[in-house]
Amino acid sequence: MPRQRRMIARIATVGDNCIDRYLPPIDRALVGGNAVNVAVNLARAGHETAYFGAVGDDPEGRRTREVLASQSVDVTSLRTIAGGRTSHTVIATGADGDRHFVSEDFGVCRGYRPDERDMIRLMKMRHVHIGWLDDAGITKRALVQAGVSVSQDLSVNAEPRNITPDALTIAFISSDGSEAEARAFAERTLAGGAKLAVIMRGPLGSLATSGGEFFRGAALPVAVTDTTGAGDSFIAGFLSAHLAGRPVAECLVEGHAAAAETCRIFGGFAQD
């Protein structure tokens, strides 16, 4: 998504960050994580965006803070844990650009949740997106009760108690199965309490429903360098259009455009 100057919505993302460590021959380390990637891509789309999460007081934590600030993401509520370790993920990338997670260490992200001061600030947001968050759904339910619009990626590698669809304005789910399976996922997600279910199907496209009508999106043809963060970029593109009041079908188009751009680079957003 192209960078814009005009700030058009107050949004926060909450949850995971990590250092993505690519194995040789790529041999790179990049700042990432679902909540971080969504925050950066929303900021690049012109939204006033804040990130809430935790890093260790180590070089990786300092780098994460610096990179986010350089991308115009508000890091006021990024907590540094003394003696803590910043999360990292080890990634192998295939010849087709598809990434495979070799290992994940959640570091100080495990056990993090917004404190009382954070919640006061979050309740003033127009929309909050949640990534990997180890809080049993407490944050999203409190925000929804306060009238805040909330989305969450339910496909992150988290315990089931942390990724239930109840109370969500928008639930995002990844599925590489058939369309029938995607529709079943969507229907179960709505039955579980989400108002809108968006199924991200990678090269197979996407599907969304709020009940009664299904919308389909087509993935864009692109020479893939790396698929890391493509789903996160899709979420940011969809949310940007959704918050602008655009129809669901157009939101899917914007999601695929953002995902295609990310597939051309390593990591969830361009960085040194």
Backbone bond lengths (Angstrom), bond angles and torsions (degrees), N, CA, C in turn:
res aa  C-N    CA-C-N  psi(-1)  N-CA   C-N-CA  omega(-1)  CA-C   N-CA-C  phi
1 M - - - 1.459 - - 1.520 109.20 -
2 P 1.322 119.07 134.14 1.457 120.86 -178.28 1.512 112.00 -69.58
3 R 1.327 115.91 146.55 1.455 120.63 177.16 1.527 109.73 -72.76
4 Q 1.344 116.28 135.94 1.449 121.63 178.26 1.524 108.25 -124.81
5 R 1.329 117.01 160.32 1.459 120.20 -178.07 1.527 111.99 -92.88
6 R 1.310 117.50 -31.32 1.459 120.00 -172.21 1.521 110.84 -76.39
7 M 1.330 118.43 125.72 1.450 122.24 177.00 1.523 108.96 -81.73
8 I 1.344 116.69 126.01 1.454 119.07 -170.82 1.518 114.93 -121.40
9 A 1.323 120.10 -6.21 1.456 120.18 175.80 1.517 109.35 -166.25
10 R 1.307 117.03 148.67 1.454 123.25 177.78 1.527 107.93 -96.21
11 I 1.330 116.11 111.33 1.461 121.59 -174.39 1.521 109.02 -131.15
12 A 1.324 116.46 148.90 1.458 121.22 173.18 1.522 109.48 -127.52
13 T 1.317 115.68 149.18 1.457 120.86 169.02 1.519 107.40 -118.90
14 V 1.329 115.40 146.11 1.460 121.24 -174.11 1.526 109.47 -132.26
15 G 1.337 115.87 134.07 1.455 118.31 172.94 1.509 114.01 128.80
16 D 1.328 114.66 -132.49 1.456 121.59 -164.68 1.519 115.36 -73.38
17 N 1.314 113.04 146.52 1.460 123.00 163.09 1.520 105.73 -137.02
18 C 1.307 117.13 160.78 1.456 119.78 175.97 1.522 109.44 -162.97
19 I 1.314 114.88 166.03 1.454 121.11 167.57 1.524 106.12 -99.34
20 D 1.330 116.36 117.44 1.469 121.70 176.45 1.526 108.38 -83.25
21 R 1.308 116.37 112.47 1.463 121.45 -179.46 1.528 109.12 -102.68
22 Y 1.321 115.77 108.71 1.462 121.73 -179.63 1.527 109.77 -84.41
23 L 1.314 115.17 129.61 1.453 120.23 177.66 1.530 110.94 -68.88
24 P 1.343 118.25 158.20 1.464 120.78 173.29 1.528 109.82 -57.00
25 P 1.337 118.56 149.27 1.467 125.79 11.60 1.528 114.59 -84.61
26 I 1.341 118.44 -4.32 1.470 119.36 179.89 1.524 109.90 -69.94
27 D 1.333 116.13 -51.93 1.465 122.35 170.78 1.526 112.34 53.76
28 R 1.338 115.81 57.83 1.461 121.39 177.92 1.523 109.33 -132.58
29 A 1.318 116.72 157.57 1.462 122.97 174.64 1.518 107.97 -126.93
30 L 1.342 116.74 121.92 1.457 121.78 -175.02 1.527 110.54 -129.07
31 V 1.309 116.39 149.32 1.464 121.23 175.77 1.519 108.94 -73.69
32 G 1.333 116.36 134.64 1.462 119.77 -179.56 1.518 112.16 -158.01
33 G 1.337 115.59 -152.47 1.454 122.67 -174.16 1.520 109.38 108.11
34 N 1.321 117.12 145.36 1.469 121.40 -175.26 1.520 112.57 -54.40
35 A 1.327 117.05 -54.95 1.470 119.72 -175.81 1.522 111.26 -64.50
36 V 1.328 117.17 -36.37 1.468 121.06 178.45 1.525 111.15 -68.08
37 N 1.330 117.05 -48.04 1.464 120.14 -179.20 1.525 111.91 -60.82
38 V 1.326 116.79 -41.24 1.465 120.02 178.29 1.529 109.93 -64.28
39 A 1.337 117.14 -43.45 1.463 120.76 -179.61 1.523 111.53 -60.05
40 V 1.339 116.64 -47.32 1.459 119.89 -177.79 1.522 110.99 -64.36
41 N 1.321 117.35 -44.67 1.463 119.58 -178.81 1.528 112.13 -66.68
42 L 1.314 118.22 -33.06 1.463 120.49 174.52 1.534 110.44 -68.29
43 A 1.324 116.61 -40.86 1.466 119.55 177.77 1.521 110.67 -63.16
44 R 1.322 116.74 -39.81 1.461 120.50 179.36 1.528 111.50 -67.65
45 A 1.331 116.37 -22.70 1.465 120.07 176.21 1.524 112.08 -84.79
46 G 1.343 116.87 -0.79 1.458 120.32 175.09 1.508 115.19 103.25
47 H 1.334 117.61 6.34 1.455 120.23 -179.47 1.526 110.87 -87.70
48 E 1.318 115.52 143.70 1.459 120.98 173.15 1.522 107.05 -76.38
49 T 1.322 117.08 110.76 1.461 122.01 -166.95 1.515 111.38 -127.93
50 A 1.336 115.85 137.35 1.461 122.29 176.98 1.524 109.50 -122.12
51 Y 1.325 115.89 146.86 1.458 120.75 178.30 1.530 110.10 -114.92
52 F 1.334 115.82 132.67 1.459 123.07 178.51 1.529 107.94 -116.60
53 G 1.313 116.82 119.35 1.455 120.40 -179.65 1.510 109.86 -174.17
54 A 1.335 116.79 -164.18 1.459 121.18 -177.29 1.520 110.83 -140.25
55 V 1.326 115.61 142.15 1.463 122.58 173.87 1.520 108.08 -130.68
56 G 1.337 115.82 163.44 1.446 119.85 175.19 1.520 110.65 -82.57
57 D 1.335 115.78 166.86 1.469 119.28 176.08 1.529 108.69 -89.75
58 D 1.322 113.82 61.03 1.455 122.35 -178.00 1.529 108.66 -128.91
59 P 1.314 118.67 172.66 1.468 119.69 -179.41 1.521 113.43 -57.21
60 E 1.342 117.05 -36.29 1.467 120.36 179.67 1.520 111.18 -66.18
61 G 1.345 117.15 -37.37 1.458 120.58 177.41 1.516 112.07 -66.71
62 R 1.323 116.01 -41.37 1.468 119.90 178.25 1.523 110.17 -65.91
63 R 1.312 116.43 -39.07 1.464 119.41 178.75 1.529 110.43 -64.64
64 T 1.330 117.13 -41.78 1.468 120.42 179.57 1.519 110.60 -58.93
65 R 1.319 116.36 -46.13 1.473 120.56 179.66 1.529 111.01 -61.37
66 E 1.321 116.22 -44.94 1.465 120.68 -178.54 1.524 112.28 -64.54
67 V 1.339 116.50 -42.55 1.470 119.99 -179.26 1.526 110.56 -65.46
68 L 1.318 117.39 -43.78 1.462 119.94 179.57 1.525 110.96 -62.80
69 A 1.311 116.79 -43.98 1.469 119.63 178.85 1.524 110.87 -62.20
70 S 1.334 116.98 -37.11 1.463 120.16 179.67 1.519 112.18 -67.82
71 Q 1.348 116.26 -19.98 1.459 121.48 179.15 1.535 111.81 -97.43
72 S 1.325 116.65 15.19 1.473 123.46 177.60 1.524 113.15 66.65
73 V 1.323 117.28 27.44 1.462 122.07 173.78 1.525 108.19 -94.44
74 D 1.323 117.08 130.88 1.456 122.99 178.74 1.536 108.87 -70.72
75 V 1.337 117.21 119.49 1.468 121.35 -178.64 1.527 111.87 -110.65
76 T 1.321 116.77 21.09 1.464 120.87 178.89 1.520 111.47 -55.58
77 S 1.339 116.84 -37.05 1.463 121.54 -176.56 1.527 113.00 -100.89
78 L 1.334 116.78 18.15 1.464 120.72 172.44 1.527 107.53 -84.45
79 R 1.319 116.35 115.24 1.459 122.83 -173.38 1.534 110.40 -89.01
80 T 1.325 117.01 135.49 1.466 121.96 173.88 1.521 108.40 -103.77
81 I 1.329 116.24 123.21 1.460 122.08 -176.61 1.523 109.34 -97.14
82 A 1.333 116.33 116.54 1.456 120.91 -179.85 1.530 110.41 -60.81
83 G 1.325 116.07 130.52 1.455 120.57 179.89 1.507 113.88 74.83
84 G 1.336 117.33 3.58 1.462 121.67 -176.72 1.510 112.67 -88.90
85 R 1.328 114.84 168.19 1.461 122.47 -178.42 1.523 109.41 -117.90
86 T 1.320 116.22 127.87 1.459 120.78 177.27 1.525 110.11 -69.21
87 S 1.312 116.02 140.47 1.457 121.80 -178.61 1.521 111.67 -62.03
88 H 1.345 116.52 147.28 1.458 119.43 173.73 1.516 110.85 -145.13
89 T 1.319 115.10 152.40 1.459 123.44 179.47 1.517 108.69 -128.23
90 V 1.319 116.63 134.76 1.462 121.46 176.81 1.524 108.14 -99.62
91 I 1.348 116.48 128.01 1.464 122.02 -171.83 1.520 110.58 -125.12
92 A 1.329 115.40 134.16 1.463 121.93 168.95 1.519 107.06 -108.82
93 T 1.315 117.06 138.62 1.460 121.79 -178.28 1.513 110.17 -116.33
94 G 1.346 116.21 127.74 1.453 121.44 -179.78 1.514 112.14 -77.95
95 A 1.326 115.72 173.02 1.465 121.17 -179.83 1.520 111.83 -62.85
96 D 1.346 116.94 -25.44 1.456 121.54 179.97 1.523 112.53 -86.77
97 G 1.347 117.27 2.32 1.457 121.14 -179.60 1.514 113.85 88.00
98 D 1.324 117.56 -6.76 1.469 119.52 -179.82 1.517 108.78 -74.43
99 R 1.341 115.88 135.98 1.453 119.40 -176.97 1.520 110.78 -97.47
100 H 1.332 115.39 150.90 1.453 122.66 178.79 1.522 108.05 -129.40
101 F 1.326 116.19 124.69 1.460 119.85 179.59 1.521 109.73 -76.98
102 V 1.319 115.91 120.42 1.460 121.58 178.95 1.525 110.24 -85.38
103 S 1.332 116.17 -42.12 1.464 120.64 177.70 1.522 109.50 -159.02
104 E 1.341 115.36 157.77 1.457 121.39 177.77 1.524 109.12 -137.05
105 D 1.308 116.52 133.12 1.457 123.10 175.24 1.521 106.38 -124.19
106 F 1.327 117.76 109.02 1.460 121.04 -172.92 1.525 113.41 -78.46
107 G 1.326 118.14 -8.90 1.460 120.79 174.48 1.516 113.02 48.25
108 V 1.348 116.55 -133.30 1.459 120.77 -177.06 1.527 113.01 -76.11
109 C 1.336 117.72 -6.58 1.470 118.85 173.37 1.529 110.38 -65.60
110 R 1.337 115.40 -31.11 1.470 118.97 178.45 1.527 108.55 -71.03
111 G 1.295 115.86 122.80 1.454 120.57 -179.16 1.521 114.06 92.90
112 Y 1.358 117.38 -11.55 1.460 119.48 177.96 1.523 110.18 -70.29
113 R 1.308 115.45 140.54 1.468 121.97 166.97 1.524 107.91 -154.04
114 P 1.315 118.04 151.96 1.465 120.61 -179.82 1.528 110.89 -60.08
115 D 1.343 116.46 138.45 1.458 119.66 177.09 1.528 110.04 -87.91
116 E 1.309 116.53 -174.77 1.472 120.55 -175.12 1.523 111.82 -59.99
117 R 1.325 116.73 -42.26 1.469 120.38 179.57 1.528 110.63 -65.24
118 D 1.338 116.46 -40.47 1.463 120.26 176.87 1.531 110.95 -61.00
119 M 1.322 116.07 -42.97 1.465 119.83 -177.01 1.526 111.50 -65.24
120 I 1.293 117.09 -37.08 1.468 119.75 176.62 1.519 109.90 -59.93
121 R 1.319 115.99 -42.14 1.463 120.39 179.41 1.523 111.03 -69.99
122 L 1.333 117.36 -42.39 1.459 120.64 -179.38 1.523 111.90 -62.51
123 M 1.307 116.98 -33.87 1.459 120.82 -178.15 1.528 112.74 -69.84
124 K 1.324 117.11 -8.86 1.465 121.39 176.92 1.528 112.00 -95.65
125 M 1.341 116.88 -2.76 1.459 121.13 -177.76 1.525 111.23 -79.14
126 R 1.324 114.56 153.46 1.465 119.04 174.46 1.524 110.48 -74.96
127 H 1.332 115.49 -36.56 1.469 119.81 179.69 1.524 108.56 -150.53
128 V 1.333 115.62 145.67 1.461 121.96 176.52 1.521 108.73 -127.48
129 H 1.338 116.16 129.46 1.466 120.88 174.41 1.525 108.81 -109.03
130 I 1.334 115.65 134.44 1.460 121.95 -178.37 1.520 109.43 -112.11
131 G 1.322 115.51 132.93 1.458 121.19 174.95 1.512 110.14 -100.39
132 W 1.331 116.64 -129.96 1.467 121.53 175.39 1.515 107.61 -76.81
133 L 1.330 116.43 116.42 1.459 120.56 -176.45 1.520 109.25 -143.23
134 D 1.310 116.48 122.06 1.457 123.79 -173.99 1.527 110.27 -90.96
135 D 1.361 116.47 70.21 1.472 118.35 -174.26 1.522 114.03 -138.88
136 A 1.341 117.48 11.10 1.465 122.32 178.50 1.532 113.02 59.35
137 G 1.324 117.86 24.47 1.464 121.54 176.96 1.512 115.10 82.44
138 I 1.332 117.88 7.04 1.464 121.26 -176.35 1.526 111.34 -62.64
139 T 1.325 116.81 -43.34 1.469 120.49 -176.41 1.520 111.72 -63.40
140 K 1.333 116.81 -49.34 1.464 118.54 -176.34 1.520 111.47 -63.75
141 R 1.321 117.09 -38.82 1.474 119.30 -178.22 1.522 111.05 -67.02
142 A 1.320 117.27 -39.17 1.468 120.34 177.97 1.521 111.06 -65.64
143 L 1.332 116.59 -40.19 1.465 119.77 -179.77 1.523 111.08 -67.26
144 V 1.314 116.96 -44.87 1.465 120.28 179.69 1.529 110.33 -61.99
145 Q 1.326 116.85 -40.79 1.461 120.34 178.16 1.528 111.21 -61.71
146 A 1.340 115.58 -29.17 1.471 120.44 178.49 1.523 112.18 -85.58
147 G 1.334 117.52 1.33 1.457 121.31 176.86 1.512 115.66 90.06
148 V 1.335 117.36 15.27 1.457 121.56 -179.27 1.528 109.85 -90.66
149 S 1.319 117.10 138.15 1.461 123.11 174.08 1.530 108.52 -73.60
150 V 1.355 116.98 131.38 1.459 121.07 -174.49 1.526 110.52 -133.71
151 S 1.334 115.74 135.03 1.465 121.21 171.38 1.523 108.44 -122.45
152 Q 1.340 115.10 160.68 1.457 119.42 177.97 1.514 109.79 -152.35
153 D 1.337 115.50 145.40 1.462 121.33 172.16 1.520 106.84 -88.41
154 L 1.329 116.29 112.36 1.467 121.15 -176.86 1.522 112.66 -89.84
155 S 1.330 117.30 7.31 1.464 120.64 -179.05 1.521 112.67 -103.61
156 V 1.313 116.98 4.46 1.459 119.01 178.32 1.526 109.27 -69.61
157 N 1.317 115.69 156.76 1.460 121.25 -177.44 1.521 109.19 -77.96
158 A 1.328 115.72 83.46 1.458 120.50 -176.23 1.525 109.92 -137.40
159 E 1.327 116.10 163.35 1.457 120.80 177.42 1.526 109.43 -63.19
160 P 1.340 117.65 145.41 1.466 120.74 -177.94 1.516 114.38 -52.04
161 R 1.324 117.77 -34.31 1.475 120.17 -178.12 1.524 112.06 -65.61
162 N 1.335 117.29 -18.82 1.462 121.13 -178.57 1.520 113.87 -92.54
163 I 1.326 117.87 -8.68 1.474 120.45 -172.48 1.531 111.61 -130.92
164 T 1.321 116.75 42.40 1.459 120.88 174.49 1.527 109.63 -84.07
165 P 1.350 118.03 148.99 1.467 120.29 -175.27 1.520 115.20 -82.93
166 D 1.338 117.73 -8.18 1.461 119.61 -175.63 1.520 111.05 -59.23
167 A 1.304 115.33 141.89 1.472 125.08 174.72 1.522 114.17 77.10
168 L 1.342 118.79 -2.85 1.460 119.55 -175.76 1.524 112.37 -82.05
169 T 1.324 115.84 137.57 1.454 121.07 170.77 1.520 109.47 -70.52
170 I 1.345 115.99 -44.50 1.461 121.86 177.43 1.521 108.63 -135.82
171 A 1.329 117.00 128.69 1.462 122.53 173.98 1.522 108.60 -109.92
172 F 1.321 116.98 124.96 1.459 122.45 176.21 1.527 108.96 -103.70
173 I 1.345 116.09 133.24 1.463 121.32 -178.06 1.519 108.78 -138.35
174 S 1.328 116.77 137.78 1.466 121.42 175.83 1.518 109.62 -95.13
175 S 1.330 116.04 138.79 1.467 121.16 178.53 1.520 108.70 -152.97
176 D 1.336 116.45 129.10 1.468 119.74 177.21 1.523 111.31 -106.76
177 G 1.344 116.65 17.83 1.456 121.27 179.56 1.524 112.29 -86.27
178 S 1.311 115.25 -165.58 1.460 121.72 -178.98 1.523 111.30 -71.83
179 E 1.334 116.33 169.26 1.465 119.55 177.32 1.518 110.26 -64.06
180 A 1.328 116.84 -36.10 1.461 119.46 178.34 1.524 110.56 -61.19
181 E 1.325 116.43 -40.53 1.467 120.16 177.73 1.519 110.76 -66.84
182 A 1.323 116.98 -39.33 1.460 120.87 178.63 1.527 110.75 -63.36
183 R 1.318 116.80 -43.01 1.470 120.28 177.93 1.524 110.80 -62.71
184 A 1.333 116.48 -40.05 1.462 119.80 179.16 1.525 110.71 -64.98
185 F 1.347 116.97 -41.01 1.463 121.25 175.15 1.523 110.13 -57.07
186 A 1.326 115.39 -47.79 1.459 120.45 -177.59 1.526 111.62 -61.81
187 E 1.311 116.31 -44.22 1.463 120.32 -178.60 1.524 111.56 -65.66
188 R 1.341 116.67 -40.03 1.467 119.55 177.71 1.525 110.88 -66.31
189 T 1.325 115.85 -34.99 1.461 119.99 -179.76 1.524 111.17 -66.78
190 L 1.327 116.51 -41.63 1.467 119.90 176.28 1.525 110.69 -65.73
191 A 1.329 116.24 -41.11 1.461 120.10 178.97 1.525 110.72 -63.06
192 G 1.347 116.18 -27.36 1.459 120.61 179.24 1.514 114.00 -81.68
193 G 1.342 117.44 -3.84 1.456 119.73 172.52 1.518 116.62 121.51
194 A 1.337 118.82 -8.11 1.464 119.95 178.40 1.524 110.45 -73.27
195 K 1.324 117.07 148.44 1.465 120.62 178.70 1.523 111.91 -84.68
196 L 1.337 117.11 -33.47 1.458 122.89 179.98 1.516 108.34 -138.37
197 A 1.333 117.10 128.74 1.460 122.38 178.07 1.513 109.30 -110.39
198 V 1.331 116.83 129.73 1.458 122.48 178.60 1.524 107.89 -121.95
199 I 1.319 116.23 117.37 1.458 121.85 -178.42 1.521 108.38 -101.53
200 M 1.331 116.43 119.55 1.467 122.35 -179.32 1.523 107.76 -97.02
201 R 1.338 116.89 120.66 1.457 121.80 -171.10 1.526 113.31 -115.12
202 G 1.314 116.69 20.77 1.456 120.50 178.37 1.519 111.53 60.05
203 P 1.343 117.51 -130.38 1.470 120.31 -178.39 1.529 113.23 -66.45
204 L 1.347 116.65 -12.52 1.467 120.42 178.74 1.521 112.25 -83.82
205 G 1.325 116.64 -5.32 1.465 119.72 178.27 1.513 112.37 101.28
206 S 1.304 116.31 -145.08 1.465 121.46 -177.59 1.519 110.02 -151.56
207 L 1.317 114.49 166.36 1.453 121.36 179.58 1.520 107.53 -147.76
208 A 1.322 117.12 139.94 1.459 120.79 -179.81 1.531 109.85 -141.28
209 T 1.321 115.13 148.92 1.466 119.86 176.21 1.524 110.01 -156.54
210 S 1.321 114.21 146.78 1.456 120.08 171.14 1.524 109.26 -116.66
211 G 1.323 115.02 14.18 1.458 121.37 179.68 1.511 111.50 107.31
212 G 1.328 116.62 123.58 1.455 121.32 175.38 1.509 114.70 92.88
213 E 1.336 118.73 -29.04 1.456 121.43 -179.18 1.525 109.45 -142.91
214 F 1.336 115.63 136.18 1.460 121.35 177.63 1.531 109.76 -106.84
215 F 1.322 115.14 141.80 1.463 121.74 176.86 1.524 108.04 -119.92
216 R 1.324 116.19 140.30 1.461 120.70 -178.64 1.524 110.34 -118.09
217 G 1.313 115.21 142.72 1.452 121.48 176.02 1.514 109.70 -121.01
218 A 1.316 117.30 148.06 1.462 122.35 -178.09 1.525 110.17 -106.41
219 A 1.331 115.69 132.00 1.461 120.29 174.92 1.524 109.39 -68.25
220 L 1.322 116.12 145.25 1.460 120.71 -179.78 1.531 110.45 -88.01
221 P 1.331 117.27 140.33 1.472 119.13 175.95 1.522 109.74 -67.23
222 V 1.318 116.78 132.14 1.451 120.77 -177.23 1.523 109.12 -154.58
223 A 1.323 116.44 145.53 1.456 120.93 173.13 1.523 107.38 -76.67
224 V 1.331 116.62 109.41 1.459 121.41 -171.26 1.521 111.49 -82.46
225 T 1.334 115.28 126.28 1.459 122.08 171.92 1.520 110.38 -93.96
226 D 1.343 115.77 -42.61 1.465 121.76 -176.23 1.524 107.83 -163.53
227 T 1.329 117.48 135.69 1.464 119.79 -179.37 1.526 112.89 -93.94
228 T 1.338 117.75 -1.16 1.461 119.91 179.58 1.525 110.47 -59.30
229 G 1.319 116.62 127.06 1.461 120.80 177.32 1.510 115.43 83.25
230 A 1.350 117.91 -1.62 1.468 119.00 -178.79 1.524 110.91 -63.78
231 G 1.327 116.69 -41.75 1.460 119.53 178.18 1.517 112.15 -64.65
232 D 1.329 116.57 -38.00 1.468 120.51 177.77 1.521 110.81 -64.16
233 S 1.334 116.28 -40.20 1.464 119.96 177.78 1.521 111.22 -66.87
234 F 1.345 115.94 -37.69 1.469 119.59 175.02 1.532 109.42 -57.28
235 I 1.331 116.10 -46.77 1.465 120.16 -179.63 1.526 110.58 -58.50
236 A 1.333 116.56 -45.24 1.469 119.78 -179.79 1.519 111.61 -62.91
237 G 1.330 116.86 -42.94 1.459 120.01 178.70 1.514 112.05 -63.01
238 F 1.339 115.35 -43.23 1.471 120.02 178.76 1.529 110.04 -62.69
239 L 1.334 117.18 -47.86 1.462 120.51 -177.75 1.521 112.00 -63.20
240 S 1.330 116.55 -39.32 1.461 119.74 179.90 1.529 110.51 -59.46
241 A 1.331 116.08 -44.46 1.468 120.21 179.25 1.527 111.09 -70.34
242 H 1.322 116.05 -40.20 1.477 120.83 -179.63 1.525 111.02 -61.11
243 L 1.328 117.04 -43.81 1.455 120.65 -178.94 1.525 112.33 -70.92
244 A 1.331 115.88 -17.18 1.467 120.38 174.31 1.526 111.22 -86.49
245 G 1.329 117.03 1.59 1.458 121.42 176.71 1.515 114.74 82.11
246 R 1.336 117.12 18.34 1.463 119.72 -177.73 1.526 111.13 -82.43
247 P 1.341 117.75 154.01 1.469 121.77 -179.12 1.528 111.55 -62.38
248 V 1.326 115.61 157.70 1.460 121.18 -177.42 1.524 111.73 -55.74
249 A 1.331 117.52 -43.31 1.467 120.43 -178.36 1.531 110.97 -59.59
250 E 1.326 117.43 -39.67 1.464 120.54 178.65 1.525 111.24 -71.34
251 C 1.319 116.97 -32.91 1.460 120.62 176.75 1.528 110.56 -62.96
252 L 1.334 116.96 -38.37 1.468 120.85 177.39 1.524 110.53 -64.23
253 V 1.325 116.76 -40.91 1.465 120.95 178.49 1.527 110.19 -59.89
254 E 1.324 117.09 -45.70 1.460 120.94 -179.52 1.524 111.00 -66.30
255 G 1.321 116.39 -35.61 1.456 119.66 177.10 1.514 111.84 -62.35
256 H 1.320 116.96 -45.01 1.468 120.50 -179.95 1.527 111.80 -67.38
257 A 1.316 117.23 -35.59 1.464 119.75 178.16 1.530 110.62 -63.59
258 A 1.337 116.50 -42.41 1.457 120.74 179.06 1.528 111.09 -66.58
259 A 1.330 116.93 -41.17 1.465 120.94 179.75 1.520 111.17 -63.92
260 A 1.328 117.16 -40.96 1.468 121.12 -179.60 1.522 110.81 -62.32
261 E 1.329 116.62 -39.89 1.463 119.77 179.17 1.522 110.67 -63.31
262 T 1.323 116.86 -41.39 1.461 120.60 -178.96 1.517 112.06 -68.58
263 C 1.324 117.66 -33.15 1.464 121.03 179.23 1.532 112.16 -63.23
264 R 1.310 117.87 -16.44 1.466 121.31 -178.22 1.532 112.65 -83.48
265 I 1.334 117.21 -8.99 1.463 121.19 -175.52 1.527 109.81 -127.15
266 F 1.315 116.62 171.97 1.455 121.08 170.83 1.522 108.53 -88.74
267 G 1.344 115.89 135.71 1.451 121.07 178.65 1.509 113.44 86.56
268 G 1.339 115.46 176.73 1.448 121.31 -175.57 1.514 114.82 -80.30
269 F 1.337 117.68 -11.30 1.464 122.42 176.24 1.522 107.92 -163.42
270 A 1.331 116.36 157.93 1.461 120.96 -176.84 1.535 109.82 -68.86
271 Q 1.327 115.24 131.27 1.474 120.53 178.93 1.536 108.15 -156.78
272 D 1.315 115.70 162.04 1.468 120.67 -179.81 1.524 110.61 -73.69
